[in-house]
Amino acid sequence: MTKKTFHLREISYDDWEILLEWRNEKETRNNSINSNIIQEDEHKDFIKKIIKDSEKNQFIFEYNEKPVGTIREDLLGEDQFELSYTINPKYRGMKIGQIMMHLYLIERKGSFFCEVKEKNIPSIKMIEKLGFKLFKKDNQINLYKLDK
Ligand SMILES: CC(C)(COP(=O)(O)OP(=O)(O)OC[C@H]1O[C@@H](n2cnc3c(N)ncnc32)[C@H](O)[C@@H]1OP(=O)(O)O)[C@@H](O)C(=O)NCCC(=O)NCCS
């Protein structure tokens, strides 16, 4: 059987293009709280800010050395993090999101929050399998929480 590799690494500025492509893809936009198309300049500034900001971290998940997903972590308070994530559209439906999230969470401690539109069934199924529980509901957006 061929060897499989999984790797979670921090983003670098050079990842801006693939991250913009995933961000502007239809399903990602439909499932995002802000569904607007993001312009290249705005996105590049956003990526630069994330790289500089000590309260934000973003990761690329690689499967067999190909970028297949991303997670962003925003520090909300002491040991409290909001997570947002996307899987490369070509790799959706393979449950790769769960592997990415497991790898991210494996040695982390704290409270993790995810805001998910209530109609985003794949995302809800994925985070519930990881142990996230519904914490709050507001205007068709569910807030899920995991304490670990
Ligand atoms: C949400 C997302 C990260 C899930 O990652 P994924 O690796 O593609 O996950 P999958 O779709 O393979 O699996 C997730 C679960 O949803 C289920 N599922 C997928 N599509 C479904 C559908 N249309 N109806 C019902 N269940 C569905 C899968 O069967 C799986 O459940 P199971 O483990 O109980 O079998 C990915 O779909 C994505 O990037 N979506 C667009 C961006 C997005 O929504 N980001 C999150 C914002 S909160």
The ligand as an SDF file (V2000), in Angstrom:
LIG
                    3D

 48 50  0  0  0  0  0  0  0  0999 V2000
  -17.4290   21.2550    6.5330 C   0  0  0  0  0  0  0  0  0  0  0  0
  -16.1930   20.5590    5.9450 C   0  0  0  0  0  0  0  0  0  0  0  0
  -14.9480   21.1360    6.6330 C   0  0  0  0  0  0  0  0  0  0  0  0
  -16.3100   19.0530    6.2630 C   0  0  0  0  0  0  0  0  0  0  0  0
  -15.1490   18.3850    5.8680 O   0  0  0  0  0  0  0  0  0  0  0  0
  -15.1550   17.0490    4.9900 P   0  0  0  0  0  0  0  0  0  0  0  0
  -13.8580   16.3860    5.2270 O   0  0  0  0  0  0  0  0  0  0  0  0
  -15.5180   17.3750    3.5740 O   0  0  0  0  0  0  0  0  0  0  0  0
  -16.3230   16.2210    5.6860 O   0  0  0  0  0  0  0  0  0  0  0  0
  -17.2740   15.1450    5.0190 P   0  0  0  0  0  0  0  0  0  0  0  0
  -18.3130   15.8330    4.2120 O   0  0  0  0  0  0  0  0  0  0  0  0
  -16.4720   14.0850    4.3750 O   0  0  0  0  0  0  0  0  0  0  0  0
  -17.8980   14.4690    6.3150 O   0  0  0  0  0  0  0  0  0  0  0  0
  -18.5740   15.1450    7.3440 C   0  0  0  0  0  0  0  0  0  0  0  0
  -19.8590   14.4130    7.7050 C   0  0  0  0  0  0  0  0  0  0  0  0
  -20.9220   15.0290    6.9630 O   0  0  0  0  0  0  0  0  0  0  0  0
  -21.6480   14.0250    6.2610 C   0  0  0  0  0  0  0  0  0  0  0  0
  -22.1940   14.6650    5.0770 N   0  0  0  0  0  0  0  0  0  0  0  0
  -21.5070   15.2090    4.0350 C   0  0  0  0  0  0  0  0  0  0  0  0
  -22.3710   15.7580    3.1520 N   0  0  0  0  0  0  0  0  0  0  0  0
  -23.6070   15.5770    3.6580 C   0  0  0  0  0  0  0  0  0  0  0  0
  -24.9030   15.9400    3.2170 C   0  0  0  0  0  0  0  0  0  0  0  0
  -25.1110   16.6030    2.1040 N   0  0  0  0  0  0  0  0  0  0  0  0
  -25.9590   15.6030    4.0140 N   0  0  0  0  0  0  0  0  0  0  0  0
  -25.7820   14.9430    5.1670 C   0  0  0  0  0  0  0  0  0  0  0  0
  -24.5650   14.5780    5.6280 N   0  0  0  0  0  0  0  0  0  0  0  0
  -23.5000   14.8900    4.8880 C   0  0  0  0  0  0  0  0  0  0  0  0
  -20.6390   12.9310    6.0090 C   0  0  0  0  0  0  0  0  0  0  0  0
  -21.2630   11.7050    5.7380 O   0  0  0  0  0  0  0  0  0  0  0  0
  -19.9020   12.9520    7.3290 C   0  0  0  0  0  0  0  0  0  0  0  0
  -20.6810   12.3560    8.3470 O   0  0  0  0  0  0  0  0  0  0  0  0
  -20.3210   10.9340    8.9730 P   0  0  0  0  0  0  0  0  0  0  0  0
  -18.8960   11.0750    9.4760 O   0  0  0  0  0  0  0  0  0  0  0  0
  -21.3260   10.7700   10.0500 O   0  0  0  0  0  0  0  0  0  0  0  0
  -20.4620    9.9550    7.8530 O   0  0  0  0  0  0  0  0  0  0  0  0
  -16.0980   20.7410    4.4040 C   0  0  0  0  0  0  0  0  0  0  0  0
  -17.2430   20.2000    3.8130 O   0  0  0  0  0  0  0  0  0  0  0  0
  -15.9500   22.1900    3.9550 C   0  0  0  0  0  0  0  0  0  0  0  0
  -14.8440   22.6970    3.8520 O   0  0  0  0  0  0  0  0  0  0  0  0
  -17.0890   22.8640    3.6510 N   0  0  0  0  0  0  0  0  0  0  0  0
  -17.0810   24.2170    3.1200 C   0  0  0  0  0  0  0  0  0  0  0  0
  -16.5770   25.2380    4.1190 C   0  0  0  0  0  0  0  0  0  0  0  0
  -17.2530   25.1480    5.4450 C   0  0  0  0  0  0  0  0  0  0  0  0
  -18.4270   24.8340    5.5430 O   0  0  0  0  0  0  0  0  0  0  0  0
  -16.4860   25.4270    6.4920 N   0  0  0  0  0  0  0  0  0  0  0  0
  -16.9850   25.3630    7.8440 C   0  0  0  0  0  0  0  0  0  0  0  0
  -17.6810   26.6040    8.2300 C   0  0  0  0  0  0  0  0  0  0  0  0
  -18.3700   26.3990    9.8380 S   0  0  0  0  0  0  0  0  0  0  0  0
  1  2  1  0
  2  3  1  0
  2  4  1  0
  2 36  1  0
  4  5  1  0
  5  6  1  0
  6  7  2  0
  6  8  1  0
  6  9  1  0
  9 10  1  0
 10 11  2  0
 10 12  1  0
 10 13  1  0
 13 14  1  0
 14 15  1  0
 15 16  1  0
 15 30  1  0
 16 17  1  0
 17 18  1  0
 17 28  1  0
 18 19  1  0
 18 27  1  0
 19 20  2  0
 20 21  1  0
 21 22  1  0
 21 27  2  0
 22 23  1  0
 22 24  2  0
 24 25  1  0
 25 26  2  0
 26 27  1  0
 28 29  1  0
 28 30  1  0
 30 31  1  0
 31 32  1  0
 32 33  2  0
 32 34  1  0
 32 35  1  0
 36 37  1  0
 36 38  1  0
 38 39  2  0
 38 40  1  0
 40 41  1  0
 41 42  1  0
 42 43  1  0
 43 44  2  0
 43 45  1  0
 45 46  1  0
 46 47  1  0
 47 48  1  0
M  END
$$$$
